[in-house]
């Protein structure tokens, strides 16, 4: 990992309160422009609280939600004549394609790209957020896990990507169990609201 890797700033307190844990930090080339290599410094988080609660209730151990944030850099740096607005569409398109590929790599099927929304992040910048849906059969049960994911891209003090995915219904419903655990009873809307709050807090 390069010593000068600049990782994004994430909402550490909110992540800790939500039961998230950092499971990977990486720096890699995410795509290539004609004049520069685009590197992404990424922090990836797993919802360990839900994972451990579900495993305790059913014996099934799997990742139910993930969240990541990426800060992009360009090597060599972009020339003064290339403004962020010129390459933002390319960055957005590449980030969305990479997110869909990530879902497929995780075994999800029927990956479908949906609508976009615009949100304002904590720095005051505007981000475009793209919705994705997908599903995966759970080998341990007869159930199918349907998920919703969102990937946001914006430019403020540099380019940022933030994204995540979550079940579209309570985990307890997916697993067919009765559980009083708050971690297993949250709705898809609850998950969405939390993900958007995390995205807005990335700098």
N, C-alpha and C positions, 0 to 999 in steps of 0.2 A: 504494500500500500504506500503510495507516495507520501512523503512527509508533509507536502504542501497541500494535501487534499482538503478541500473546503466543504465540509458537510453542512447541510441545512440546519437551521435552528428549529427545533420541534418543541411542543408544549410538554415538557417533562412531567410537570405536576399532574396535568390532565391525563397523560398516559399512565402514570403510576396509579392514580385514583381509579382509572378504568380497568385495571388489571392487565395492562399491556406490558410486555417485556421485549427489550431489544434482542433480536436473535441473529442479526447479521449486519455487518457494515462492509461495504464493498466499493471499490472504485474501478470502473471499467469503461471501455469505449462503447457508447450506446448507439451511435451512428456516425456516418461520415458525410461532411459537406464537401463541396468541390475544393474549398480552400482551407479546410480545417477539420481536425478530428474532434468529435464532441464526446467529452468524458462526463460520466455521471457519478457523483459521490452520494451513495444511497444508504439510508438507515431503514431496516425492515423490522417490523414489530408483529408479535403474535399475541392474541388475546388468551393469555395463559389461564386467567381466572375461569373463563368459560370452558376451556379445554380440560382443566383439572376437575371442574365440577361435573362435567359430562362423563368423564372417565370414572369418577367415584360413583356416579349413579348407574352407569351401564357397563363399565369396563371397556368402552370404546374410546380410543385415544386418537384424535385427529385435530387438525387445525380448522376452526370454525370461521375465524375472521383474520384478516391481515390488513396492515396499514404500512405504507412506506412513503418516504419523502426523499427527493433527489435534488441536488444542486448541480447544475451543468456548468462546465467550463470548456473553453475552446483552445486547442493547441494546434498551431500557434494562435495567439489571440486574434480576434477578428480585426480587420483593418478599419480605420475610422470611417471609411466610406460605406461600410456595411452596418446599417442600423438594426436594432432589435426587431422593428416592425417588418423588415424585409425577410427575416428568417423565422419569425414566430409561426407562420402557417406550417412551415416544414417541421419545426420542433413539435408542434401540436400533433401533426399527422403521424410522425414517427413515435411519439409517446403513446398515442392511442393504439397504434398497431402493436407496439411492444406489450402493452397491457393485455390486449386480446391474446397475444401469443403466450403471455405468462399464464393466463387462465387455462389455455389448452395444455401447456406444459404441466400444469397441476392436475391434469386428468379431466378437466371439465369439457362437456360436450354442448352442442347447440349454442355456441357463443354468438351472441347477437348484439349488434351496436344499435343504441337507441338515441334518444333526444339529447340535446345539449341545453345547459342552463348557464347563466352568467351569475357569478357571485363576487362579492367584494371581500378580499382577504384582509387580515389584520393590519397589513402595511398600508392599506388604502388602495392597493392595485386591484384591477379587475381580472378575474380568472374565468376561462371557459371550462365547463365541466361536462364530460361526456358520460352517459349512462351505458352500462353493459349488463346483460343477463346471461346466465349459463346454468347448467345443471350437471350433476354427477351422481351415478348410482352408488349407494353406500354398500360396500361388500359385506359389512357386518350385519346388515338388516335388509329388509325388502324395500326400504324407503329410498327416495330420490331427494337429494339435497339441491334445492334451487337457490341460486344466489343472485344478488344484485351488486354491481360494482360501479364505481365512479372514478374517473381520472381527470385531474385538473392540471392545467398548464397556464403559466403566466410569466410576465417579465416585470420585475421591479428593480431591485438591486441584483441584477442577473436573472437568469432563467430558473424557474422552479417547477418541479412536477410533484404532485402529491396524489395518492390514490389508495384505494382499499376496496375490500369486498366483504359481504356479510350474508347470512341466511335471510331469505325473504319472509320467514316466519319464525316463531320461537323454537329454539333448539329442542325443548321438551316435546313440542309437537312433531318435529322431524323424527325424533327417536321413539315417539309413542309412549312416553313415560309421564307419570304424575310427579311433579316436583315443585316444592315450595321455594327452591333456590332462585333468587332474583336473576342470577346469571343465565338460567335456562328459560326464563319466562319473558324475556324482552322481545318486543315485536320488531318486524323489519323497519318500521318507521323510527323506532327508538335507535336502532343501529344506524340508520341513515342520518339522523340528526347528530349523533355522536361523530360519525365520520366527517360530516361537513364542518363541525366545530373544530376537529383536528386539522382538517385541510386549511381552514381559515387562519389557524394559528401558526402555520409554517412560515418561516422567514428565510 
